Amino acid sequence: SSMPPLDQGNTDTCVAYAFSSALAANMMGKFSIGIDREALVNVARTAAPCWDGRRLVDFIRDWNNAPQTFVTDVSNYRRYRIRVDVTELGTIEDAYDELAYLAPAQMNLMCSINLSNGPHTSHAVAVTKTYPTRRPHMVALNSWGARHQPQFDVTRANFQYALAIHPVIIECFEGSTPVPLDEIRTTR
């Protein structure tokens, strides 16, 4: 991934970090809108508390149901309320094929993987790219900072399931002025 890893520290909020990395990548890939991932983490943890882990679909349901959850672009020019539609991908082959399809737009998936050790057996990551010569293996961006395994290989041995997350802008404002949604163009 061209994105550096974020660091969740001891907060057990890998779901919010995986969501924020994937949503920021997908907002850029779909709308050419840059969202600050660290700021998005803070909004996400408030909208959908996940302080001791969460199932990915439950987290996104809570995100979608949270009232008045807005994120700003990196220029603080506009703020967006984003609904996230989900496609569940139950096999690593389906996840690989979806990520390969999204690759030209540099869009990501969320993924739940098995951990062989640690306090939790599941861990959420943002899957960022495929290994074209090692199908169905993929690379995931982790949330443990730069010094502690910034990337994971996603393989048949650790894959649980993945989600393709599709951002849908449902409200947009410049300051307090509403922006018509038809002014926001999709690129993918």
N, C-alpha and C positions, 0 to 999 in steps of 0.2 A: 504494500500500500504506500502511497505517497504521503499519507497522513501519519504524523508521529503519534505514538501511544499517549493516552491520557493515564492518570494514576488515581485510582479510586481509594488508595490508602487502605485503611482498615474499616471502611464503611459498608462492605458487603453489598455494594450497589452496582454490581457488574451488569445487571439488566439495564439500568439507566444509562450506563456508559456505552454498552453495545447499541442500544436504541439511538443514542445521541450521535454516535459515529455513523451509523447506517442512515439515519434520517438526514443528517447534514450532507452526506455524500449524495443521497437521493434527491434532496432539494436542489443541489447544484446540478446533478445530472438531468433532472426533469425540467427545472425552471430557470437554471443559471442564477440561482439565489444562494449567496453564501451565508451560512448560519454558523455562529461561533459554537463549537461543540461543548466547551466548558460551561458557557452560559446556558446552553440547552440542557445539560445535565442537571443544573440547579432547578430549572423550570420542571423538568421531567420528574425529579425526585419529590417535588412538591405536589405535582398533579397526580402522580401514581406512586405513592410511597413503596419503596422496595429495599428497606434497610437491612433485611436479612434474606435477600434473594426473592424471586418471584417467578412464576411461570410466565413466559414471554407473552402469550396471548392474554393472560389476565392483566398484565401490565399495560398492554396496548388498549384493552377495553377500558381500563381506568383512565388512561390518557384521553381517549376519545370522549369519555363522559365527564371529564373535568370542565367546569364552567370557566369561561374567560381565561383560557390558557393561551398566552401569546408569546411568540419569540420574535426577536428583531433580527434583521439582517446585520452583517458585520459592519455596515456603515451607519447603523442606527437611522436609516432612511425610512424604512417601512417596518411595521410589525404585522405578523401573520398568525392567524389561528389555523392550525393544521389538523385535519382528521387523517388518520392513518388506516388505509384499507390493507388487508392482510391476505396473502395466499400462503397456506400452510404447505410445507414441503416435507413429506414424511420419509423420503429416502434420500440418501446422499447423491444418487444419480439425478434425481429431480432437482435437488439444490444446485448441483454442478451445472446442469443444463440451463437453469434459470439464471445463474450468475454469468455463464458464458454469453447468454442472450443480452444481459444488462451491461456487459463489459465495455462496449464502445462508449457508453455514457458514464463509465466509472461509478456505477451504482453498486450498492452493497446489500447483503442479506444479514439478518440477525440469525444466530445459531446457538443452540444449546448443545454443549459437548460434555462428555464424561471426563472427570478428573480422576487420576489414579490415586492421588493423595491430597490431603488438606482437609479443612473443616467441612467442606461441602463436596458432594459427589457430582454436582452439575455446575456448569459455568457458562455464562453468556458472553459471546464474542460477536464482533462484526466481521463477516466473511467478505474479503476484499478482492480476491482474485483466484483464478483457477490455475492449476498446473496443466498446460495443454498436453504434455507428454505423459502425464501420470493420472489420467482420468480414473476415478472421480475425486482425486485429492485437491484440496483448496487451502488457501492461506487466510488466516483470521487475524485481525488486529485485537490485541488484548488490552486490558485496562489496569495493568499492574506497573505502569511506568516504563521507563527506558532500561532499567537495570534488572528487571525480573521478567524475563520471557516476553518481550514486546509483541511477538507473533506466535501463533500456534499453527501447526499443520492440522487440518481437519481431514480425517481419514475414516474408513469404515469402522476402525477400532474405537474411535471416540465420538462419532456423530450420533446425536440423539434425534434432532429434527431442526428444521430451519424455517424461517419466515421471510417471504418477499414482502417488504413493506412499501406501500404505494402512497406517497403524500398527496393529499387533496387540500388545497387552500380553500377554506370556507369563509374566511373574513380577512380583509387587509385594510390597514390604515396608514396614512401619512399624518403623524400627530394624531389629531382627533377627527381628521377628515377621512371618510370611507373611500377606498379605491375600488372602482368597479372590477369585478373578478375577470371580465373579458379583456382587461388591459394586461393581465398576467399571461404571458405566453409560455407554452410548454415547448421544450426542445426534444422530448422523447415521448 
